[in-house]
Every structure is written in C-alpha cells, then in structure tokens.
Amino acid sequence: MAVYVGRLSYAIYLWHWLMLTLWAAYRGLPIPELTAIEVSTILGATLVLSWLSFHAVENPIRQRRAISSRNSIFAATTLSMAMIGSLSFALYWNDGYESRIPESVRIIAAGANDKSALCSDHVLTMERLHAYDLCQIGAAMEHPGDDLILLWGVSHASALLPALH
C-alpha cells in the first residue's frame, strides 16, 4: 500500500493545493479557517482525482498508449498550449481574478500611490497638526476607528514610507 501511495504521490502533490485553494476561494475563507470536515473531504477528493489522473493520464502517456505517434503528440501539445494561452489572455483582458482580493485591500491598493499636492512643500506646524491638516499618503481612512500612523520627518520619513504600505 505504501508503494502504491508513493506512486500516486506526484499526482497528490499536483491536486492537493488546487483543491484547497479552489474550495477556500469558493467559501471565501482563508485555508486555515476551513473546518476539519471540509479538509477531510478535500483530502478524499484529492486522492480520488490523483488515482484517476495517475491511471487515465500519467500511465497511458508514460506507456505510450494514449499518444503513440508524433502527430498526436504535436496535436495534444498544440491544444494544451492554445487552452493555456486562451485562459491567460482571458485573465489579462479582465485584469486578473480580482474577486480573490478582499475589497478592503483593493481600496488601500487603489490609493497606495496617492499624494497630496501639498506634500512637496508641506511643513507641519502645531496649528496644522491641531487642524488635522496633514500630508496624507495612501487611501483615506474609511472609519474613524481605523489605525492612523503619523510618520514625522523629511528624507528619512520618505525612506520609511514604503515599509508602511
């Protein structure tokens, strides 16, 4: 049994992460938050898919039963490349798979390079600080309780800014 599982190990390796990430994306949860039942079900499905791909894809190709001539190898390779190219083009055309990124992260990323026009010559005084007249960089805070970081300085502050993004 251990030898057979060893033979399936590459197929298991290929299928397990795909199954985990697709199910987590479907559920809208990070992988660590999946339940034990979900992970067990995914493991079972991974083993079934690994067994199927081992016997229906790997062995026939390795033993030259599925693709026996150069023409069929060329046709299969061309078809595979066309499918991957079509999928890549569709993802590029639609700006990727944006729904995988949470809305809150997309808002922050959209404002990551925003800079106030005042930033180039903005001098922070106590009056400006009390009036909340700051040189804001990045997306605006959505809620009053959001975290706020005040980065004080000139060239050193600019050097530290990328670490906060």
N, CA, C and O atoms as a DFTB+ gen file, in Angstrom:
660 C
 N C O
     1  1       0.824      -1.196       0.000
     2  2       0.000       0.000       0.000
     3  2       0.869       1.261       0.000
     4  3       0.566       2.225      -0.703
     5  1       1.945       1.252       0.786
     6  2       2.813       2.426       0.855
     7  2       3.491       2.697      -0.487
     8  3       3.672       3.853      -0.871
     9  1       3.863       1.637      -1.197
    10  2       4.490       1.796      -2.511
    11  2       3.487       2.405      -3.490
    12  3       3.847       3.268      -4.291
    13  1       2.240       1.962      -3.428
    14  2       1.205       2.499      -4.327
    15  2       0.947       3.975      -4.034
    16  3       0.825       4.780      -4.958
    17  1       0.865       4.329      -2.764
    18  2       0.686       5.740      -2.396
    19  2       1.903       6.547      -2.864
    20  3       1.765       7.697      -3.283
    21  1       3.076       5.950      -2.792
    22  2       4.278       6.605      -3.305
    23  2       4.188       6.867      -4.796
    24  3       4.641       7.906      -5.277
    25  1       3.607       5.933      -5.528
    26  2       3.423       6.129      -6.969
    27  2       2.420       7.237      -7.256
    28  3       2.538       7.961      -8.245
    29  1       1.429       7.358      -6.373
    30  2       0.423       8.419      -6.535
    31  2       0.907       9.769      -5.998
    32  3       0.241      10.785      -6.203
    33  1       2.040       9.794      -5.322
    34  2       2.446      10.999      -4.592
    35  2       2.570      12.233      -5.476
    36  3       2.219      13.327      -5.033
    37  1       3.054      12.102      -6.703
    38  2       3.180      13.272      -7.566
    39  2       1.797      13.804      -7.933
    40  3       1.579      15.016      -7.935
    41  1       0.869      12.912      -8.241
    42  2      -0.492      13.342      -8.546
    43  2      -1.145      13.988      -7.323
    44  3      -1.864      14.980      -7.447
    45  1      -0.892      13.426      -6.156
    46  2      -1.423      14.017      -4.917
    47  2      -0.842      15.412      -4.737
    48  3      -1.554      16.355      -4.393
    49  1       0.452      15.531      -4.972
    50  2       1.120      16.829      -4.869
    51  2       0.484      17.842      -5.830
    52  3       0.282      18.997      -5.456
    53  1       0.173      17.430      -7.041
    54  2      -0.418      18.345      -8.016
    55  2      -1.848      18.747      -7.659
    56  3      -2.236      19.898      -7.861
    57  1      -2.624      17.821      -7.137
    58  2      -4.037      18.081      -6.894
    59  2      -4.339      18.744      -5.558
    60  3      -5.290      19.522      -5.477
    61  1      -3.572      18.472      -4.504
    62  2      -3.983      18.897      -3.167
    63  2      -4.106      20.406      -3.033
    64  3      -5.082      20.899      -2.467
    65  1      -3.135      21.142      -3.545
    66  2      -3.169      22.605      -3.355
    67  2      -4.263      23.230      -4.206
    68  3      -4.931      24.169      -3.774
    69  1      -4.446      22.712      -5.409
    70  2      -5.517      23.202      -6.267
    71  2      -6.869      23.028      -5.588
    72  3      -7.690      23.945      -5.574
    73  1      -7.092      21.851      -5.028
    74  2      -8.366      21.590      -4.354
    75  2      -8.569      22.500      -3.139
    76  3      -9.652      23.049      -2.938
    77  1      -7.511      22.653      -2.330
    78  2      -7.614      23.506      -1.142
    79  2      -7.906      24.952      -1.513
    80  3      -8.805      25.572      -0.944
    81  1      -7.152      25.492      -2.464
    82  2      -7.317      26.909      -2.803
    83  2      -8.647      27.176      -3.497
    84  3      -9.285      28.195      -3.233
    85  1      -9.073      26.279      -4.376
    86  2     -10.361      26.494      -5.035
    87  2     -11.523      26.436      -4.044
    88  3     -12.449      27.244      -4.117
    89  1     -11.469      25.477      -3.117
    90  2     -12.546      25.385      -2.127
    91  2     -12.525      26.594      -1.193
    92  3     -13.580      27.136      -0.862
    93  1     -11.345      27.020      -0.768
    94  2     -11.254      28.190       0.103
    95  2     -11.769      29.442      -0.612
    96  3     -12.444      30.271      -0.001
    97  1     -11.454      29.582      -1.898
    98  2     -11.949      30.727      -2.669
    99  2     -13.466      30.651      -2.826
   100  3     -14.154      31.668      -2.742
   101  1     -13.981      29.453      -3.054
   102  2     -15.425      29.275      -3.172
   103  2     -16.128      29.658      -1.872
   104  3     -17.180      30.296      -1.889
   105  1     -15.537      29.262      -0.753
   106  2     -16.129      29.562       0.561
   107  2     -15.839      30.984       1.011
   108  3     -16.502      31.498       1.912
   109  1     -14.850      31.628       0.389
   110  2     -14.488      32.982       0.788
   111  2     -13.747      33.023       2.106
   112  3     -13.837      34.005       2.843
   113  1     -13.016      31.965       2.409
   114  2     -12.284      31.864       3.670
   115  2     -10.816      31.589       3.399
   116  3     -10.469      31.001       2.375
   117  1      -9.945      32.016       4.322
   118  2      -8.560      31.554       4.205
   119  2      -8.490      30.060       4.535
   120  3      -9.331      29.543       5.271
   121  1      -7.506      29.384       3.998
   122  2      -7.385      27.928       4.172
   123  2      -7.366      27.508       5.644
   124  3      -8.011      26.516       5.983
   125  1      -6.649      28.222       6.546
   126  2      -6.653      27.780       7.953
   127  2      -8.032      27.804       8.619
   128  3      -8.222      27.170       9.657
   129  1      -8.996      28.526       8.037
   130  2     -10.326      28.598       8.652
   131  2     -11.288      27.532       8.134
   132  3     -12.444      27.494       8.555
   133  1     -10.831      26.666       7.227
   134  2     -11.689      25.584       6.771
   135  2     -11.882      24.582       7.903
   136  3     -10.988      24.385       8.725
   137  1     -13.046      23.956       7.940
   138  2     -13.340      23.001       9.003
   139  2     -12.615      21.678       8.739
   140  3     -12.138      21.419       7.634
   141  1     -12.548      20.860       9.776
   142  2     -11.907      19.551       9.645
   143  2     -12.661      18.670       8.654
   144  3     -12.049      17.894       7.921
   145  1     -13.973      18.788       8.630
   146  2     -14.780      18.005       7.678
   147  2     -14.463      18.437       6.250
   148  3     -14.327      17.596       5.361
   149  1     -14.344      19.752       6.028
   150  2     -14.016      20.241       4.685
   151  2     -12.636      19.748       4.240
   152  3     -12.469      19.282       3.114
   153  1     -11.657      19.857       5.133
   154  2     -10.304      19.424       4.792
   155  2     -10.270      17.917       4.537
   156  3      -9.586      17.460       3.621
   157  1     -10.999      17.146       5.339
   158  2     -11.056      15.689       5.130
   159  2     -11.707      15.351       3.798
   160  3     -11.248      14.459       3.085
   161  1     -12.774      16.063       3.464
   162  2     -13.444      15.851       2.178
   163  2     -12.521      16.206       1.020
   164  3     -12.463      15.493       0.018
   165  1     -11.804      17.309       1.165
   166  2     -10.846      17.726       0.134
   167  2      -9.742      16.678      -0.010
   168  3      -9.323      16.364      -1.124
   169  1      -9.279      16.146       1.103
   170  2      -8.256      15.093       1.053
   171  2      -8.776      13.869       0.301
   172  3      -8.066      13.299      -0.528
   173  1     -10.009      13.467       0.587
   174  2     -10.607      12.337      -0.120
   175  2     -10.744      12.611      -1.606
   176  3     -10.426      11.755      -2.432
   177  1     -11.220      13.813      -1.952
   178  2     -11.351      14.177      -3.369
   179  2      -9.983      14.232      -4.040
   180  3      -9.845      13.861      -5.205
   181  1      -8.978      14.692      -3.311
   182  2      -7.613      14.737      -3.845
   183  2      -7.122      13.333      -4.162
   184  3      -6.515      13.107      -5.209
   185  1      -7.380      12.389      -3.265
   186  2      -6.952      11.011      -3.504
   187  2      -7.666      10.403      -4.710
   188  3      -7.051       9.691      -5.503
   189  1      -8.962      10.683      -4.849
   190  2      -9.722      10.157      -5.989
   191  2      -9.204      10.766      -7.295
   192  3      -8.971      10.043      -8.264
   193  1      -9.022      12.090      -7.326
   194  2      -8.509      12.741      -8.532
   195  2      -7.087      12.286      -8.854
   196  3      -6.727      12.139     -10.022
   197  1      -6.285      12.064      -7.821
   198  2      -4.922      11.579      -8.037
   199  2      -4.933      10.193      -8.657
   200  3      -4.170       9.909      -9.580
   201  1      -5.798       9.336      -8.145
   202  2      -5.919       7.980      -8.687
   203  2      -6.376       8.030     -10.145
   204  3      -5.835       7.329     -11.001
   205  1      -7.387       8.875     -10.419
   206  2      -7.892       8.996     -11.792
   207  2      -6.818       9.528     -12.738
   208  3      -6.609       8.972     -13.816
   209  1      -6.139      10.600     -12.340
   210  2      -5.139      11.173     -13.234
   211  2      -3.946      10.244     -13.414
   212  3      -3.338      10.221     -14.484
   213  1      -3.602       9.474     -12.377
   214  2      -2.499       8.525     -12.487
   215  2      -2.816       7.440     -13.514
   216  3      -1.990       7.097     -14.360
   217  1      -4.047       6.907     -13.416
   218  2      -4.407       5.794     -14.305
   219  2      -4.919       6.247     -15.669
   220  3      -4.743       5.531     -16.655
   221  1      -5.546       7.415     -15.751
   222  2      -6.128       7.841     -17.026
   223  2      -5.222       8.782     -17.816
   224  3      -5.394       8.937     -19.025
   225  1      -4.256       9.412     -17.140
   226  2      -3.407      10.370     -17.844
   227  2      -1.932       9.960     -17.791
   228  3      -1.299       9.753     -18.826
   229  1      -1.399       9.846     -16.584
   230  2       0.042       9.579     -16.449
   231  2       0.474       8.250     -17.077
   232  3       1.359       8.215     -17.932
   233  1      -0.158       7.171     -16.643
   234  2       0.248       5.854     -17.165
   235  2       0.069       5.726     -18.676
   236  3       0.989       5.262     -19.350
   237  1      -1.078       6.118     -19.236
   238  2      -1.208       5.997     -20.699
   239  2      -0.159       6.820     -21.463
   240  3       0.329       6.384     -22.506
   241  1       0.184       7.998     -20.952
   242  2       1.201       8.807     -21.641
   243  2       2.575       8.189     -21.449
   244  3       3.345       8.079     -22.404
   245  1       2.885       7.791     -20.245
   246  2       4.196       7.204     -19.957
   247  2       4.403       5.901     -20.739
   248  3       5.507       5.623     -21.209
   249  1       3.363       5.124     -20.873
   250  2       3.467       3.836     -21.576
   251  2       3.129       3.953     -23.062
   252  3       3.034       2.947     -23.765
   253  1       2.950       5.185     -23.530
   254  2       2.657       5.497     -24.944
   255  2       1.405       4.782     -25.454
   256  3       1.353       4.378     -26.616
   257  1       0.415       4.626     -24.608
   258  2      -0.852       4.054     -25.060
   259  2      -1.782       5.150     -25.560
   260  3      -2.503       4.951     -26.538
   261  1      -1.775       6.311     -24.897
   262  2      -2.688       7.391     -25.267
   263  2      -2.180       8.175     -26.467
   264  3      -2.946       8.518     -27.368
   265  1      -0.900       8.451     -26.469
   266  2      -0.313       9.245     -27.550
   267  2       0.828       8.423     -28.136
   268  3       1.922       8.355     -27.574
   269  1       0.554       7.813     -29.253
   270  2       1.543       6.884     -29.789
   271  2       2.332       7.438     -30.972
   272  3       3.437       6.966     -31.239
   273  1       1.793       8.426     -31.688
   274  2       2.504       8.935     -32.859
   275  2       2.974      10.373     -32.623
   276  3       2.492      11.056     -31.719
   277  1       3.906      10.811     -33.437
   278  2       4.408      12.189     -33.337
   279  2       3.296      13.194     -33.643
   280  3       3.238      14.259     -33.028
   281  1       2.430      12.865     -34.573
   282  2       1.326      13.770     -34.914
   283  2       0.375      13.963     -33.738
   284  3      -0.072      15.083     -33.489
   285  1       0.060      12.896     -33.014
   286  2      -0.848      13.028     -31.869
   287  2      -0.166      13.793     -30.728
   288  3      -0.825      14.541     -30.006
   289  1       1.142      13.611     -30.563
   290  2       1.876      14.393     -29.552
   291  2       1.844      15.873     -29.921
   292  3       1.612      16.726     -29.065
   293  1       2.077      16.175     -31.194
   294  2       2.053      17.557     -31.657
   295  2       0.664      18.161     -31.461
   296  3       0.542      19.293     -30.994
   297  1      -0.377      17.417     -31.813
   298  2      -1.754      17.911     -31.679
   299  2      -2.106      18.152     -30.208
   300  3      -2.713      19.170     -29.875
   301  1      -1.730      17.222     -29.334
   302  2      -2.029      17.377     -27.905
   303  2      -1.280      18.572     -27.317
   304  3      -1.830      19.325     -26.513
   305  1      -0.031      18.738     -27.721
   306  2       0.759      19.867     -27.225
   307  2       0.175      21.182     -27.723
   308  3       0.052      22.135     -26.953
   309  1      -0.182      21.243     -28.990
   310  2      -0.764      22.463     -29.560
   311  2      -2.089      22.805     -28.878
   312  3      -2.338      23.965     -28.549
   313  1      -2.928      21.809     -28.668
   314  2      -4.207      22.029     -27.998
   315  2      -3.992      22.530     -26.565
   316  3      -4.668      23.459     -26.125
   317  1      -3.062      21.922     -25.848
   318  2      -2.766      22.349     -24.475
   319  2      -2.271      23.786     -24.445
   320  3      -2.705      24.580     -23.610
   321  1      -1.368      24.119     -25.351
   322  2      -0.838      25.482     -25.386
   323  2      -1.926      26.489     -25.753
   324  3      -1.949      27.595     -25.212
   325  1      -2.813      26.127     -26.648
   326  2      -3.908      27.010     -27.034
   327  2      -4.854      27.243     -25.853
   328  3      -5.322      28.362     -25.639
   329  1      -5.130      26.190     -25.096
   330  2      -6.008      26.337     -23.923
   331  2      -5.362      27.234     -22.868
   332  3      -6.018      28.121     -22.322
   333  1      -4.093      27.010     -22.581
   334  2      -3.390      27.836     -21.587
   335  2      -3.293      29.280     -22.071
   336  3      -3.479      30.215     -21.293
   337  1      -2.999      29.456     -23.361
   338  2      -2.927      30.806     -23.926
   339  2      -4.266      31.518     -23.853
   340  3      -4.317      32.705     -23.531
   341  1      -5.353      30.813     -24.147
   342  2      -6.696      31.410     -24.074
   343  2      -7.040      31.813     -22.650
   344  3      -7.564      32.903     -22.422
   345  1      -6.750      30.944     -21.695
   346  2      -7.008      31.266     -20.296
   347  2      -6.170      32.463     -19.856
   348  3      -6.672      33.356     -19.173
   349  1      -4.907      32.484     -20.242
   350  2      -4.028      33.604     -19.881
   351  2      -4.534      34.903     -20.479
   352  3      -4.548      35.932     -19.804
   353  1      -4.948      34.868     -21.732
   354  2      -5.473      36.061     -22.383
   355  2      -6.748      36.537     -21.695
   356  3      -6.932      37.737     -21.487
   357  1      -7.629      35.603     -21.341
   358  2      -8.872      35.984     -20.656
   359  2      -8.572      36.629     -19.310
   360  3      -9.203      37.623     -18.950
   361  1      -7.623      36.082     -18.564
   362  2      -7.253      36.679     -17.279
   363  2      -6.636      38.059     -17.476
   364  3      -6.928      38.980     -16.713
   365  1      -5.791      38.211     -18.482
   366  2      -5.171      39.508     -18.771
   367  2      -6.226      40.524     -19.196
   368  3      -6.214      41.667     -18.738
   369  1      -7.125      40.113     -20.059
   370  2      -8.149      41.003     -20.585
   371  2      -9.075      41.503     -19.473
   372  3      -9.531      42.645     -19.510
   373  1      -9.347      40.659     -18.499
   374  2     -10.246      41.011     -17.397
   375  2      -9.508      41.523     -16.171
   376  3     -10.081      41.567     -15.082
   377  1      -8.250      41.909     -16.328
   378  2      -7.425      42.402     -15.215
   379  2      -7.304      41.392     -14.093
   380  3      -7.338      41.757     -12.918
   381  1      -7.165      40.143     -14.442
   382  2      -6.945      39.100     -13.445
   383  2      -8.229      38.636     -12.798
   384  3      -9.331      38.899     -13.280
   385  1      -8.059      37.964     -11.736
   386  2      -9.165      37.388     -10.967
   387  2      -9.321      38.260      -9.726
   388  3      -8.963      37.859      -8.619
   389  1      -9.863      39.465      -9.932
   390  2      -9.884      40.490      -8.903
   391  2     -10.684      40.111      -7.660
   392  3     -10.370      40.579      -6.566
   393  1     -11.696      39.285      -7.803
   394  2     -12.541      38.966      -6.659
   395  2     -11.805      38.152      -5.592
   396  3     -12.329      37.980      -4.492
   397  1     -10.597      37.646      -5.892
   398  2      -9.834      36.899      -4.892
   399  2      -9.240      37.827      -3.842
   400  3      -8.811      37.372      -2.782
   401  1      -9.212      39.136      -4.131
   402  2      -8.626      40.113      -3.216
   403  2      -9.762      40.797      -2.460
   404  3     -10.694      41.297      -3.089
   405  1      -9.708      40.833      -1.129
   406  2     -10.781      41.470      -0.361
   407  2     -10.950      42.945      -0.738
   408  3      -9.986      43.623      -1.091
   409  1     -12.181      43.421      -0.656
   410  2     -12.497      44.807      -1.017
   411  2     -11.665      45.808      -0.230
   412  3     -11.210      46.809      -0.784
   413  1     -11.463      45.549       1.052
   414  2     -10.685      46.485       1.871
   415  2      -9.247      46.612       1.365
   416  3      -8.669      47.698       1.412
   417  1      -8.675      45.525       0.886
   418  2      -7.314      45.557       0.354
   419  2      -7.293      46.283      -0.987
   420  3      -6.347      47.015      -1.278
   421  1      -8.329      46.087      -1.808
   422  2      -8.391      46.774      -3.098
   423  2      -8.486      48.285      -2.914
   424  3      -7.906      49.042      -3.692
   425  1      -9.216      48.729      -1.887
   426  2      -9.333      50.170      -1.618
   427  2      -7.980      50.745      -1.239
   428  3      -7.585      51.805      -1.725
   429  1      -7.280      50.044      -0.375
   430  2      -5.956      50.516       0.042
   431  2      -4.996      50.514      -1.141
   432  3      -4.244      51.469      -1.331
   433  1      -5.016      49.460      -1.929
   434  2      -4.107      49.372      -3.074
   435  2      -4.406      50.454      -4.109
   436  3      -3.491      50.959      -4.760
   437  1      -5.670      50.810      -4.264
   438  2      -6.030      51.839      -5.234
   439  2      -5.446      53.197      -4.841
   440  3      -5.159      54.020      -5.709
   441  1      -5.270      53.435      -3.546
   442  2      -4.736      54.718      -3.097
   443  2      -3.292      54.667      -2.677
   444  3      -2.789      55.624      -2.088
   445  1      -2.608      53.574      -2.964
   446  2      -1.239      53.395      -2.480
   447  2      -0.282      54.457      -2.989
   448  3       0.675      54.802      -2.296
   449  1      -0.515      54.978      -4.172
   450  2       0.407      55.961      -4.727
   451  2      -0.156      57.383      -4.702
   452  3       0.417      58.290      -5.304
   453  1      -1.268      57.574      -4.011
   454  2      -1.847      58.918      -3.916
   455  2      -0.932      59.811      -3.098
   456  3      -0.344      59.382      -2.105
   457  1      -0.823      61.037      -3.523
   458  2      -0.023      62.011      -2.795
   459  2      -0.723      63.345      -2.874
   460  3      -1.143      63.774      -3.948
   461  1      -0.847      63.988      -1.761
   462  2      -1.447      65.307      -1.746
   463  2      -0.539      66.286      -2.476
   464  3       0.685      66.165      -2.424
   465  1      -1.140      67.256      -3.154
   466  2      -0.339      68.280      -3.839
   467  2       0.461      69.101      -2.837
   468  3       1.469      69.706      -3.200
   469  1       0.031      69.130      -1.602
   470  2       0.726      69.902      -0.566
   471  2       1.991      69.202      -0.071
   472  3       2.808      69.828       0.603
   473  1       2.169      67.922      -0.387
   474  2       3.260      67.151       0.182
   475  2       4.634      67.664      -0.218
   476  3       5.588      67.529       0.549
   477  1       4.753      68.242      -1.392
   478  2       6.083      68.649      -1.843
   479  2       6.666      69.760      -0.968
   480  3       7.876      69.789      -0.744
   481  1       5.840      70.662      -0.476
   482  2       6.358      71.752       0.365
   483  2       5.597      71.855       1.687
   484  3       5.519      72.927       2.288
   485  1       5.047      70.744       2.124
   486  2       4.208      70.747       3.323
   487  2       5.082      70.821       4.575
   488  3       5.920      69.949       4.804
   489  1       4.891      71.824       5.354
   490  2       5.597      71.977       6.623
   491  2       4.561      71.806       7.722
   492  3       3.583      72.549       7.793
   493  1       4.786      70.828       8.566
   494  2       3.827      70.548       9.632
   495  2       4.088      71.471      10.812
   496  3       5.165      71.456      11.407
   497  1       3.111      72.250      11.128
   498  2       3.191      73.122      12.296
   499  2       2.179      72.619      13.310
   500  3       1.349      71.766      12.997
   501  1       2.246      73.145      14.519
   502  2       1.285      72.735      15.551
   503  2      -0.131      73.120      15.144
   504  3      -1.082      72.394      15.434
   505  1      -0.272      74.251      14.478
   506  2      -1.601      74.667      14.036
   507  2      -2.161      73.674      13.008
   508  3      -3.332      73.300      13.069
   509  1      -1.308      73.253      12.063
   510  2      -1.753      72.280      11.061
   511  2      -2.046      70.928      11.717
   512  3      -2.989      70.241      11.326
   513  1      -1.257      70.553      12.694
   514  2      -1.479      69.297      13.386
   515  2      -2.815      69.316      14.113
   516  3      -3.576      68.351      14.039
   517  1      -3.108      70.413      14.818
   518  2      -4.388      70.523      15.535
   519  2      -5.564      70.595      14.569
   520  3      -6.661      70.149      14.904
   521  1      -5.356      71.147      13.375
   522  2      -6.420      71.250      12.381
   523  2      -6.500      69.992      11.522
   524  3      -7.327      69.902      10.616
   525  1      -5.628      69.017      11.816
   526  2      -5.559      67.764      11.053
   527  2      -5.264      68.048       9.585
   528  3      -5.770      67.366       8.694
   529  1      -4.443      69.060       9.348
   530  2      -4.010      69.425       8.004
   531  2      -2.691      68.715       7.741
   532  3      -1.621      69.318       7.820
   533  1      -2.780      67.438       7.429
   534  2      -1.590      66.611       7.263
   535  2      -1.373      66.272       5.796
   536  3      -2.290      66.368       4.981
   537  1      -0.180      65.885       5.480
   538  2       0.151      65.411       4.145
   539  2      -0.225      63.943       4.092
   540  3       0.536      63.085       4.540
   541  1      -1.380      63.656       3.554
   542  2      -1.885      62.282       3.540
   543  2      -1.367      61.539       2.334
   544  3      -1.439      62.032       1.209
   545  1      -0.847      60.355       2.571
   546  2      -0.375      59.492       1.501
   547  2      -1.107      58.170       1.631
   548  3      -1.143      57.580       2.711
   549  1      -1.687      57.704       0.542
   550  2      -2.431      56.452       0.565
   551  2      -3.920      56.700       0.629
   552  3      -4.374      57.841       0.544
   553  1      -4.674      55.634       0.778
   554  2      -6.132      55.717       0.790
   555  2      -6.620      56.381       2.068
   556  3      -6.013      56.243       3.131
   557  1      -7.724      57.101       1.944
   558  2      -8.305      57.762       3.106
   559  2      -8.888      56.729       4.056
   560  3      -9.321      55.656       3.635
   561  1      -8.895      57.062       5.334
   562  2      -9.484      56.156       6.321
   563  2     -10.988      56.130       6.110
   564  3     -11.628      57.170       5.955
   565  1     -11.539      54.923       6.109
   566  2     -12.973      54.780       5.893
   567  2     -13.774      54.998       7.173
   568  3     -14.883      55.531       7.137
   569  1     -13.213      54.589       8.288
   570  2     -13.935      54.656       9.552
   571  2     -13.095      55.418      10.567
   572  3     -11.867      55.325      10.548
   573  1     -13.736      56.165      11.444
   574  2     -12.968      56.916      12.435
   575  2     -12.085      56.043      13.323
   576  3     -11.090      56.533      13.858
   577  1     -12.416      54.782      13.492
   578  2     -11.629      53.899      14.347
   579  2     -10.450      53.243      13.649
   580  3      -9.704      52.494      14.280
   581  1     -10.263      53.509      12.350
   582  2      -9.142      52.904      11.631
   583  2      -7.818      53.347      12.225
   584  3      -7.713      54.425      12.809
   585  1      -6.807      52.498      12.067
   586  2      -5.477      52.846      12.559
   587  2      -4.915      54.017      11.773
   588  3      -5.136      54.140      10.568
   589  1      -4.189      54.872      12.471
   590  2      -3.566      56.030      11.852
   591  2      -2.111      56.053      12.290
   592  3      -1.808      55.911      13.475
   593  1      -1.221      56.231      11.338
   594  2       0.205      56.314      11.647
   595  2       0.693      57.687      11.217
   596  3       0.462      58.108      10.084
   597  1       1.355      58.371      12.106
   598  2       1.963      59.655      11.787
   599  2       3.443      59.409      11.584
   600  3       4.146      59.004      12.510
   601  1       3.914      59.651      10.381
   602  2       5.318      59.477      10.046
   603  2       5.925      60.867       9.953
   604  3       5.620      61.634       9.039
   605  1       6.772      61.175      10.892
   606  2       7.305      62.524      11.030
   607  2       8.736      62.547      10.524
   608  3       9.552      61.721      10.935
   609  1       9.042      63.461       9.657
   610  2      10.404      63.592       9.165
   611  2      10.414      64.094       7.742
   612  3       9.370      64.415       7.174
   613  1      11.599      64.160       7.172
   614  2      11.726      64.648       5.795
   615  2      12.227      63.487       4.944
   616  3      11.433      62.619       4.581
   617  1      13.502      63.441       4.617
   618  2      14.009      62.388       3.750
   619  2      13.951      61.022       4.436
   620  3      13.703      60.013       3.777
   621  1      14.174      60.980       5.733
   622  2      14.115      59.695       6.437
   623  2      12.685      59.160       6.464
   624  3      12.460      57.955       6.356
   625  1      11.739      60.059       6.609
   626  2      10.326      59.635       6.586
   627  2       9.969      59.078       5.214
   628  3       9.259      58.078       5.115
   629  1      10.452      59.712       4.170
   630  2      10.168      59.230       2.809
   631  2      10.799      57.865       2.592
   632  3      10.236      57.028       1.887
   633  1      11.961      57.632       3.188
   634  2      12.629      56.335       3.050
   635  2      11.875      55.241       3.793
   636  3      11.884      54.085       3.369
   637  1      11.227      55.591       4.892
   638  2      10.496      54.611       5.692
   639  2       9.076      54.340       5.159
   640  3       8.477      53.311       5.471
   641  1       8.557      55.256       4.368
   642  2       7.181      55.153       3.897
   643  2       6.855      53.829       3.213
   644  3       5.806      53.256       3.509
   645  1       7.695      53.309       2.311
   646  2       7.321      52.025       1.656
   647  2       7.120      50.875       2.632
   648  3       6.376      49.944       2.325
   649  1       7.755      50.908       3.789
   650  2       7.579      49.825       4.770
   651  2       6.168      49.836       5.355
   652  3       5.705      48.813       5.861
   653  1       5.483      50.969       5.295
   654  2       4.146      51.057       5.864
   655  2       3.066      50.605       4.905
   656  3       1.922      50.417       5.317
   657  1       3.397      50.426       3.639
   658  2       2.389      50.010       2.663
   659  2       2.170      48.536       2.722
   660  3       1.353      48.003       1.970
